[in-house]
Each structure stands twice: as structure tokens, then as C-alpha cells.
Amino acid sequence: MNEKAGIVAKVVLASLVISLLIKYVGPLLPIPANDAIALVAISTPATVMAIVMVRRSIFRAS
């Protein structure tokens, strides 16, 4: 049970760091606000996770 609590704590800490970076460092970046940038920002995490899951399933099958 202690191992699970450690993993949850690491995820919460990583989430906190990422959210603080987005809140305070994000506005300093010179990224233009347009539809293409928004589409890439929204679809990138899902695409990366899909690639990781497909690769894991291929390597487990062989």
C-alpha cells in the first residue's frame, strides 16, 4: 500500500509542477493564438499515448 501512495504522490507533484509552469511560464512564451496551435496542443498528448500503447502491445505480443 505504501508503494501506491508514493506513486500517487509523484503524480500529484508532477501535476502541480506542470500546472504552475503553464500558469506562470506559459504566458511569457511568444506563441500566437490561432486554431492550428490549439489543435496541436490538444491532440499531441492523445497521439503520444496512442503511440506508446500501440508500441507496448506490439512488443508484448512478440
Secondary structure, 3 states (H helix, E strand, C coil): CHHHHHHHHHHHHHHHHHHHHHHHHHHHCCCCCCHHHHHHHHHHHHHHHHHHHHHHHHHHHC
